[in-house]
């Protein structure tokens, strides 16, 4: 399917790996002029080498307003931005919600929530002026189905979901469509780390750790496996396209059924 976005300019955050890199590949295949940003310049260079064509990269810390201004200037020099895929994020510490420190709540809040606010603040007005824009923020199943030991992550992703809904309502009349994609238990370095720790704790193989995790912690995930980054990327790319022209303020789950609720 032609997504009708050839020549559009996209910025992908968290772009050196995982879901963001998979989404970037789908956008590149549609002829999008791609810029990847992440913390580490070397990681970005390695990611860029995996593409057939030339991919622009710029290292930036999205918790630093000065670096966000650097991104704004960088994209302005390229002629602006049409698409923002905001996938940058951290999981944060796990444990009793009351034992998590203020510092940890603030750290995850800055990375997962305020970075999205600041990015929208600098890029949405230009999209609105042009009368066309797409923003897709990666949230999580945790935004609507919080797990008791992931409070710092839960709260940041729930806030991001709420923010994007409000943003969509304001800017849809100006041609800027804002949506979220909520993955669950995708095969990424993050879940690899989770399963490594679980296997060590239980004294079992990683495959056995995954099997027990699905049975005990994700009973609604009836597909019975981790999702693949490409399965999330396809939904992100569609929402970035000129095919999804009647979709805004929506939260798309790519979770294998992991969320048991009927509601968003």
Order of alpha helices (4+ residues) and beta strands (2+ residues): beta-alpha-beta-alpha-beta-alpha-beta-alpha-alpha-beta-alpha-beta-alpha-alpha-alpha-beta
